[in-house]
Amino acid sequence: MEFGFELAVCQWAERHWPPDGERDSAVFVARQLGTKHRRLDTVVLECDPEGLARRARFGDRHLDSDLLGVVRHAPAEWAWYRDALPEPDYPWRYVREAVTRAADRGLVERRTRGGRVQLRRRWPYPDWVERIVAVENKPDLSASAARDLVRQLQQDVALGLADEVWVATGTDQATAALLGDGPVEAGILAVDTTDRGAGAAHTVWRPRRLAVEERGTRILDRPEGGGHDASAWRFEYASADWKKRKRLEIAERAYERGWRAYVESMRSDCRHFEMRPTTAVAQPFCPAKGHHQTTRECSGDCPSFEPEPPAWRQQGWPVEGGPGQAVERLLDRQRARHRPEPPGREERD
C-alpha cells in the first residue's frame, strides 16, 4: 500500500537522510505538499541549524505568501507600510490586512500615526532552508505506472522547483523502465520496508542537482504519441523569482505540517481507529476493514464509522479525552520534537 510505504519513507528520511552520506544539516520531512499543478509525495528540507532555530521565533504555524511578504520586508525602524513593502500586484488594502494579521500573530509590530499604518520587524526573517528534496513514492511499479511516473519526473526536472528529485520504490522494483526511460537527473532509492535502520534504503541511481536559481519550464500538455498524433507540446516558463517564492511557501507549510499530520484528515474519534506498529513505522489500522487504511478510506463518509463511546472519553491518563485524542497528542508531540527551540524571544533584535 502506497500510503504505508510513504510513511515508512518519511520516517527513514527523518532519521537517516541523506542516503550514502553523513548529515551535516538539520532535516525536516513533510508529505503531500506542492503547487497548484503538482503535489509532491515527500518533501525533505535540508536546513541551516542556526537559521532553523531563528525561524522558530515566528511560531509553529506556517507563514502564507501574504505574511511572508510582510515579515521578510518589514523594516528595522518604524515606517509607513506602503513605503516599507514592495509594490504588490494586487490592491494595497490586502497588504494592510496582511500587516494586521502579522501583528495579531506577534510577527511584526504595528501602530497608527497620522492615520497611517506603520510597522517594524521584531526579528529578521532568516535564510533557513538550504535545499529542498522531492521524493516520489512508488512501492509497486507496473509498466503503465512506470510510464506515468517517468512523465511526472520529466515535469519535475523541467520545472526545477526542488534541488533534487528522487523516486523511492521497493527493493525489487528498480525496473529497466526507470533506469532506461526515466530522466537521468532523477535519483532512485530502493527501500526495504521490513527494516527501519539506516540500511533500509540504498541508492540505485544518484540524482543531479537541478538549476533552482534559473527559470524553469512548466509542461502543460504533451502529445500521446502514435503515427497520427502531430500535436505539439504546450508549456510555459516559471520565472526564477516565482520559484524562489514558491520554494519558501512549500518550506513554510512543511515546517507546520511535518509528515504526521495525516491524522488530521482521518477519523481518529472512531472506535475502530488504532495505531499498530509495523517493522518500519507505526500506521493507522482499522479492525472493521481488517487492514491499514488510507486517509481516503478513513473519512467522514466511511460506512464503518462508529463514534467512540462516551465512557472512553471519561477515562484518565493516558487516554484522557478518548483514545483518538491520545493518538493525536502523541503524533503532535513527535512532530513538535523536530522543531527546535528558538534562541530567545526578545521583543526585538
VEXKE-922604 format. One record per residue (C-alpha): residue in three letters; chain; x, y, z. Coordinates in nm, 2 decimals. Example, Ala and Ser with C-alpha at 12.3 -4.5 7.8 and 13.67 -1.06 7.14 Angstrom:
2
residuo|cadena|xx|yy|zz
ala|A|1.23|-0.45|0.78
ser|A|1.37|-0.11|0.71
//
This chain:
349
residuo|cadena|xx|yy|zz
met|A|0.00|0.00|0.00
glu|A|0.15|0.33|-0.11
phe|A|0.03|0.52|0.20
gly|A|0.21|0.29|0.44
phe|A|0.52|0.29|0.22
glu|A|0.51|0.67|0.22
leu|A|0.51|0.68|0.60
ala|A|0.80|0.44|0.61
val|A|1.00|0.66|0.37
cys|A|0.92|0.97|0.57
gln|A|1.04|0.81|0.90
trp|A|1.35|0.67|0.74
ala|A|1.44|1.01|0.59
glu|A|1.37|1.19|0.92
arg|A|1.63|0.96|1.09
his|A|1.88|0.88|0.82
trp|A|1.88|1.14|0.54
pro|A|2.09|1.18|0.33
pro|A|2.14|0.85|0.16
asp|A|2.51|0.74|0.14
gly|A|2.64|1.03|0.34
glu|A|2.67|1.20|0.68
arg|A|2.42|1.45|0.79
asp|A|2.57|1.80|0.82
ser|A|2.24|2.00|0.83
ala|A|1.91|1.98|1.01
val|A|1.65|1.78|0.83
phe|A|1.27|1.83|0.83
val|A|1.04|1.60|0.65
ala|A|0.68|1.65|0.53
arg|A|0.44|1.49|0.29
gln|A|0.18|1.58|0.03
leu|A|0.29|1.93|-0.05
gly|A|0.34|2.12|-0.37
thr|A|0.18|2.37|-0.61
lys|A|-0.15|2.40|-0.79
his|A|0.00|2.19|-1.08
arg|A|0.19|1.93|-0.89
arg|A|0.18|1.76|-0.55
leu|A|0.49|1.60|-0.41
asp|A|0.47|1.28|-0.20
thr|A|0.76|1.35|0.03
val|A|0.95|1.68|0.09
val|A|1.28|1.68|0.27
leu|A|1.41|2.01|0.39
glu|A|1.78|2.04|0.45
cys|A|1.81|2.34|0.68
asp|A|2.08|2.55|0.84
pro|A|2.05|2.46|1.21
glu|A|2.10|2.82|1.33
gly|A|1.86|2.96|1.07
leu|A|1.60|2.69|1.17
ala|A|1.63|2.79|1.53
arg|A|1.57|3.16|1.43
arg|A|1.27|3.05|1.22
ala|A|1.12|2.90|1.54
arg|A|1.07|3.25|1.68
phe|A|0.79|3.30|1.43
gly|A|0.58|3.02|1.58
asp|A|0.47|2.67|1.47
arg|A|0.21|2.79|1.22
his|A|0.32|2.85|0.86
leu|A|0.35|3.19|0.70
asp|A|0.14|3.21|0.38
ser|A|0.25|3.42|0.08
asp|A|0.10|3.74|0.22
leu|A|0.26|3.71|0.56
leu|A|0.59|3.62|0.41
gly|A|0.58|3.94|0.20
val|A|0.52|4.14|0.52
val|A|0.77|3.96|0.75
arg|A|1.06|3.94|0.50
his|A|1.04|4.31|0.42
ala|A|0.94|4.46|0.75
pro|A|1.19|4.74|0.83
ala|A|1.41|4.76|1.13
glu|A|1.26|5.10|1.22
trp|A|0.90|5.23|1.21
ala|A|0.78|5.31|0.85
trp|A|0.46|5.35|0.66
tyr|A|0.37|5.01|0.53
arg|A|0.34|5.14|0.17
asp|A|0.70|5.28|0.19
ala|A|0.84|4.97|0.35
leu|A|0.69|4.69|0.15
pro|A|0.74|4.61|-0.22
glu|A|0.47|4.73|-0.47
pro|A|0.21|4.44|-0.49
asp|A|0.03|4.32|-0.80
tyr|A|-0.30|4.35|-0.61
pro|A|-0.47|4.63|-0.41
trp|A|-0.28|4.78|-0.11
arg|A|-0.58|4.72|0.12
tyr|A|-0.50|4.35|0.11
val|A|-0.14|4.43|0.21
arg|A|-0.28|4.63|0.51
glu|A|-0.49|4.33|0.61
ala|A|-0.18|4.11|0.60
val|A|0.01|4.36|0.82
thr|A|-0.27|4.34|1.07
arg|A|-0.27|3.96|1.06
ala|A|0.11|3.96|1.11
ala|A|0.08|4.19|1.41
asp|A|-0.20|3.99|1.56
arg|A|0.03|3.68|1.55
gly|A|0.32|3.87|1.70
leu|A|0.53|3.85|1.39
val|A|0.58|4.23|1.35
glu|A|0.49|4.54|1.55
arg|A|0.22|4.78|1.42
arg|A|0.10|5.12|1.51
thr|A|-0.10|5.41|1.36
arg|A|0.04|5.76|1.32
gly|A|-0.14|6.04|1.14
gly|A|-0.39|5.80|1.01
arg|A|-0.12|5.58|0.85
val|A|-0.04|5.22|0.94
gln|A|0.32|5.18|1.03
leu|A|0.52|4.86|1.10
arg|A|0.86|4.74|1.21
arg|A|1.00|4.40|1.24
arg|A|1.05|4.21|1.57
trp|A|1.32|3.98|1.42
pro|A|1.47|3.95|1.07
tyr|A|1.33|3.65|0.88
pro|A|1.62|3.40|0.85
asp|A|1.76|3.23|0.54
trp|A|1.69|2.88|0.70
val|A|1.63|2.65|0.40
glu|A|1.95|2.52|0.23
arg|A|1.80|2.26|-0.01
ile|A|1.46|2.11|-0.09
val|A|1.44|1.75|-0.20
ala|A|1.13|1.59|-0.36
val|A|1.07|1.22|-0.33
glu|A|0.80|1.04|-0.54
asn|A|0.69|0.72|-0.36
lys|A|0.61|0.42|-0.58
pro|A|0.63|0.08|-0.40
asp|A|0.49|-0.12|-0.69
leu|A|0.58|-0.03|-1.05
ser|A|0.39|-0.19|-1.33
ala|A|0.48|-0.10|-1.68
ser|A|0.20|0.16|-1.71
ala|A|0.27|0.30|-1.37
ala|A|0.64|0.34|-1.46
arg|A|0.54|0.53|-1.78
asp|A|0.32|0.77|-1.58
leu|A|0.60|0.81|-1.33
val|A|0.85|0.89|-1.60
arg|A|0.62|1.17|-1.72
gln|A|0.59|1.31|-1.37
leu|A|0.97|1.31|-1.32
gln|A|1.02|1.48|-1.65
gln|A|0.79|1.76|-1.53
asp|A|0.97|1.79|-1.20
val|A|1.31|1.81|-1.37
ala|A|1.19|2.06|-1.63
leu|A|1.05|2.29|-1.36
gly|A|1.34|2.26|-1.13
leu|A|1.15|2.36|-0.82
ala|A|1.34|2.12|-0.60
asp|A|1.72|2.09|-0.57
glu|A|1.69|1.71|-0.62
val|A|1.42|1.47|-0.74
trp|A|1.41|1.11|-0.63
val|A|1.20|0.80|-0.67
ala|A|1.16|0.58|-0.37
thr|A|1.05|0.23|-0.47
gly|A|1.06|-0.13|-0.35
thr|A|1.39|-0.31|-0.34
asp|A|1.29|-0.53|-0.64
gln|A|1.11|-0.26|-0.83
ala|A|1.40|-0.06|-0.98
thr|A|1.29|-0.17|-1.32
ala|A|1.45|-0.11|-1.66
ala|A|1.17|0.13|-1.74
leu|A|1.30|0.37|-1.47
leu|A|1.67|0.31|-1.54
gly|A|1.63|0.33|-1.91
asp|A|1.34|0.57|-1.97
gly|A|1.35|0.80|-1.67
pro|A|1.54|1.13|-1.68
val|A|1.90|1.09|-1.57
glu|A|1.86|1.39|-1.34
ala|A|1.63|1.19|-1.11
gly|A|1.77|0.96|-0.84
ile|A|1.63|0.61|-0.75
leu|A|1.61|0.49|-0.39
ala|A|1.53|0.13|-0.31
val|A|1.35|0.10|0.02
asp|A|1.32|-0.22|0.23
thr|A|1.00|-0.17|0.45
thr|A|1.10|-0.47|0.67
asp|A|1.37|-0.25|0.82
arg|A|1.38|0.09|0.99
gly|A|1.75|0.13|1.03
ala|A|2.00|0.32|0.82
gly|A|2.03|0.03|0.58
ala|A|1.66|0.02|0.50
ala|A|1.73|0.23|0.18
his|A|2.01|0.23|-0.07
thr|A|2.09|0.44|-0.37
val|A|2.04|0.27|-0.71
trp|A|2.09|0.59|-0.91
arg|A|2.23|0.92|-0.79
pro|A|2.04|1.24|-0.89
arg|A|2.18|1.55|-1.04
arg|A|2.14|1.89|-0.88
leu|A|1.87|2.09|-1.06
ala|A|1.91|2.46|-1.15
val|A|1.67|2.61|-0.89
glu|A|1.81|2.96|-0.94
glu|A|1.72|2.97|-1.31
arg|A|1.40|2.99|-1.50
gly|A|1.20|2.66|-1.52
thr|A|0.97|2.51|-1.77
arg|A|0.62|2.40|-1.67
ile|A|0.49|2.13|-1.91
leu|A|0.12|2.18|-1.96
asp|A|0.03|1.92|-2.22
arg|A|0.21|1.67|-2.44
pro|A|0.11|1.45|-2.74
glu|A|0.02|1.10|-2.66
gly|A|0.22|0.97|-2.95
gly|A|0.13|0.75|-3.24
gly|A|0.16|0.78|-3.61
his|A|-0.13|1.02|-3.65
asp|A|-0.06|1.25|-3.35
ala|A|0.13|1.56|-3.47
ser|A|0.02|1.79|-3.19
ala|A|0.28|2.00|-3.02
trp|A|0.38|2.01|-2.66
arg|A|0.24|2.30|-2.46
phe|A|0.45|2.46|-2.19
glu|A|0.51|2.79|-2.01
tyr|A|0.80|2.94|-1.83
ala|A|0.83|2.98|-1.45
ser|A|1.05|3.27|-1.35
ala|A|1.33|3.23|-1.10
asp|A|1.15|3.48|-0.87
trp|A|0.83|3.27|-0.88
lys|A|1.03|2.96|-0.80
lys|A|1.21|3.13|-0.51
arg|A|0.88|3.24|-0.36
lys|A|0.71|2.90|-0.41
arg|A|1.00|2.71|-0.26
leu|A|0.97|2.92|0.06
glu|A|0.60|2.88|0.07
ile|A|0.64|2.50|0.05
ala|A|0.91|2.51|0.32
glu|A|0.68|2.70|0.55
arg|A|0.39|2.46|0.50
ala|A|0.64|2.17|0.56
tyr|A|0.75|2.33|0.88
glu|A|0.40|2.34|1.02
arg|A|0.27|2.01|0.90
gly|A|0.55|1.76|0.91
trp|A|0.46|1.41|0.78
arg|A|0.25|1.30|1.08
ala|A|-0.04|1.55|1.00
tyr|A|-0.22|1.27|0.82
val|A|-0.42|1.20|1.13
glu|A|-0.59|1.54|1.10
ser|A|-0.77|1.42|0.79
met|A|-0.87|1.08|0.94
arg|A|-1.15|0.99|1.19
ser|A|-0.94|0.92|1.49
asp|A|-1.26|0.96|1.70
cys|A|-1.39|0.63|1.55
arg|A|-1.39|0.33|1.79
his|A|-1.22|0.13|1.51
phe|A|-0.92|0.37|1.47
glu|A|-0.60|0.22|1.60
met|A|-0.22|0.27|1.57
arg|A|-0.04|-0.05|1.51
pro|A|0.34|-0.08|1.48
thr|A|0.49|-0.24|1.17
thr|A|0.85|-0.32|1.12
ala|A|0.92|0.02|0.96
val|A|0.67|0.26|1.12
ala|A|0.35|0.27|1.32
gln|A|0.05|0.30|1.09
pro|A|-0.32|0.36|1.15
phe|A|-0.52|0.03|1.14
cys|A|-0.89|-0.03|1.10
pro|A|-1.02|-0.36|1.25
ala|A|-1.35|-0.31|1.07
lys|A|-1.17|-0.32|0.74
gly|A|-0.90|-0.56|0.86
his|A|-0.61|-0.36|0.71
his|A|-0.41|-0.04|0.74
gln|A|-0.65|0.21|0.59
thr|A|-0.57|0.52|0.38
thr|A|-0.68|0.88|0.45
arg|A|-0.93|0.84|0.17
glu|A|-1.09|0.53|0.33
cys|A|-1.09|0.68|0.68
ser|A|-1.31|0.98|0.61
gly|A|-1.64|1.13|0.72
asp|A|-1.85|0.92|0.48
cys|A|-1.70|0.58|0.59
pro|A|-1.99|0.34|0.63
ser|A|-1.80|0.16|0.92
phe|A|-1.76|0.48|1.12
glu|A|-1.87|0.44|1.49
pro|A|-1.80|0.72|1.74
glu|A|-1.61|0.64|2.05
pro|A|-1.83|0.55|2.34
pro|A|-1.86|0.85|2.58
ala|A|-1.72|0.63|2.86
trp|A|-1.39|0.60|2.67
arg|A|-1.35|0.98|2.68
gln|A|-1.41|1.00|3.06
gln|A|-1.10|0.79|3.14
gly|A|-0.79|0.94|3.28
trp|A|-0.43|0.95|3.15
pro|A|-0.31|0.83|2.90
val|A|-0.63|0.82|2.71
glu|A|-0.79|1.13|2.86
gly|A|-1.05|1.26|2.61
gly|A|-1.06|0.93|2.43
pro|A|-0.80|0.70|2.25
gly|A|-0.83|0.91|1.93
gln|A|-0.73|1.23|2.10
ala|A|-0.44|1.04|2.28
val|A|-0.31|0.94|1.93
glu|A|-0.34|1.29|1.80
arg|A|-0.15|1.43|2.10
leu|A|0.12|1.16|2.06
leu|A|0.17|1.24|1.69
asp|A|0.17|1.62|1.76
arg|A|0.44|1.58|2.03
gln|A|0.65|1.37|1.79
arg|A|0.60|1.64|1.52
ala|A|0.69|1.92|1.76
arg|A|1.00|1.74|1.87
his|A|1.17|1.81|1.54
arg|A|1.11|2.18|1.56
pro|A|1.39|2.35|1.75
glu|A|1.35|2.58|2.05
pro|A|1.40|2.94|1.94
pro|A|1.73|3.11|2.06
gly|A|1.53|3.36|2.26
arg|A|1.21|3.55|2.21
glu|A|1.34|3.90|2.29
glu|A|1.10|4.18|2.19
arg|A|1.33|4.29|1.91
asp|A|1.67|4.21|1.77
//
